[in-house]
């Protein structure tokens, strides 16, 4: 998912993001505002992840939203 797509759908996604990453607060989700880099940074901060781990989780999360690829 591109940054533009993520920002456009953020209103729909923010609940799922909070559910998936329970350590993120409503303020965190509001701050992220659909920006992929900010989401990655918050995951690094809140969960103590490396950048690579956070990027992988974000990719996996958005892949799960797309469903199985044929």
C-alpha positions in Angstrom: 0.0 0.0 0.0 1.4 3.3 -1.0 1.6 6.3 1.4 -1.1 8.0 -0.6 -3.5 5.0 -0.4 -2.7 4.7 3.3 -3.5 8.3 4.0 -6.7 8.1 2.0 -7.9 5.1 3.9 -6.6 6.0 7.3 -10.0 6.8 8.8 -11.0 3.2 8.0 -7.7 1.7 9.0 -7.0 3.4 12.3 -9.2 1.0 14.4 -7.5 -2.0 12.9 -4.1 -0.5 13.5 -4.9 0.1 17.2 -6.3 -3.5 17.5 -3.2 -5.0 15.8 -0.7 -2.9 17.7 -2.4 -2.5 21.1 0.4 -0.4 22.6 -0.5 2.5 20.2 -2.7 5.0 21.8 -5.4 7.1 20.1 -3.0 10.0 20.2 -0.4 7.9 18.4 -2.8 6.9 15.7 -3.9 10.5 15.3 -0.3 11.6 15.1 0.5 8.9 12.5 -2.4 10.1 10.3 -1.8 7.5 7.6 1.9 8.2 7.1 3.9 4.9 6.8 7.1 6.3 8.1 5.5 7.7 11.2 3.8 4.3 11.8 7.2 2.6 11.5 8.8 5.1 13.9 6.0 4.6 16.5 6.4 0.8 16.3 10.2 1.2 16.9 9.5 3.5 19.9 6.6 1.7 21.5 7.8 -1.9 21.0 11.6 -1.5 20.9 11.7 -3.0 17.4 14.5 -2.5 14.9 13.5 -0.5 11.8 13.6 -3.7 9.7 11.2 -5.5 12.1 8.8 -2.5 12.1 8.9 -2.4 8.3 8.2 -6.1 8.1 5.2 -5.9 10.5 3.8 -3.0 8.5 4.1 -4.9 5.3 2.6 -8.0 6.8 -0.3 -6.0 8.3 -1.2 -4.4 4.9 -0.8 -7.7 3.1 -3.3 -9.3 5.5 -5.8 -6.5 4.6 -5.5 -7.3 0.9 -6.2 -11.0 1.5 -4.7 -13.9 -0.4 -3.0 -13.0 -3.7 -3.7 -15.3 -6.7 
